[in-house]
Amino acid sequence: MPSPVSDVVSRLPAAPGVYRFRGEGGRALYIGRAVDLRRRVRSYWGDLRDRRHLRRMVPRIAAVEAVVCDSEHEAAWLERNLLEHRKPYWNRVRGGMEVPVHIRLDERRGSASLSVVHQVEGSTRHFGPYLGGSKVRLAVAGLHRVLSLAYAGDGLTGSDADMARVRGVEPGRRADLVRTAIALLQRDPPAVETVRDELVRRRDESAAGLLFEQAARIQAELEAVEWVVAPQRATSPSPDDADVNGFADGVLVSFEIRAGRLRAWSQRTCAPAAAAPLVARTSPEWTDFAQRAAGLAARLTLS
């Protein structure tokens, strides 16, 4: 890869995250996200036929910065928040392409259902936020496929009662099914495993029966459920503000959280004595994230 930053790119991990290119003088050129940081960033020095507008940017790249995220979903949120706060010149869109949504749990008398909504309204229970309306709708479809909430109501008659019998939903099970749905949306490991295993079983059963379109649909639902339950803290429904700092080998990495959104990221060289009080004030729930970011920043700035 004929570039002075090629050695830096080789130090990137094969992990999901957000990357930022800087030009001479430290000006931010571009922010992007990746499922695999090393592979994605390396691609800028390959074939850019599908990203023609970036060809003129690549020769201007003088430095690469990156933050490792706990999931692709978290990387998507972090990219969106950073771009909404401040868009570099070479980014075309302020914010991300996916639409923010929530999952609403409606518990009416004798029935329950999950739906995807754009706004949190009323006193009903909501989960999220999540990115990607289409993907989250697939996740909800997968939950309905496994839990059959629509057929867990009281007093079902006619075809609904027959469908409940076919799906193995016994009368009076609604409360248990709702609890499972809530536990999954709260990322409870046993609930996640239960739903995941059942979707895998149904996918494999469909494939064995040569129902390939149905198997593909269930696979898409499975991937969407994984997206929804993946660890993600770059955007929170809580309105908290916080300053998060990590330090490693002379590099201080700082993040700004406002109204629950991690929206700004900076890094600079810093003496240990100056960094210590900032790191000490970082909440324990963010310590691992900040220290991981600082360790990567230090590796990428090594000469």
Secondary structure by P-SEA (a helix, b strand, c coil): ccccaaaaaaacccccbbbbbbccccccccccccccaaaaaaccccccccccccccccccccbbbbbbcccaaaaaaaaaaaaaaccccccccccccbbbbbbbbbbcccccbbbbbcccccccccccccccaaaaaaaaaaaaaacccccccccccaaaaaaaaaacccccaaaaaaaaaaaaaaccaaaaaaaaaaaaaaaaaaaaacaaaaaaaaaaaaaaaaaaaccccccccccccbbbbbbcccbbbbbbbccccccbbbbbbbccccaaaaaaaccccaaaaaaaaaaaaaaaacc
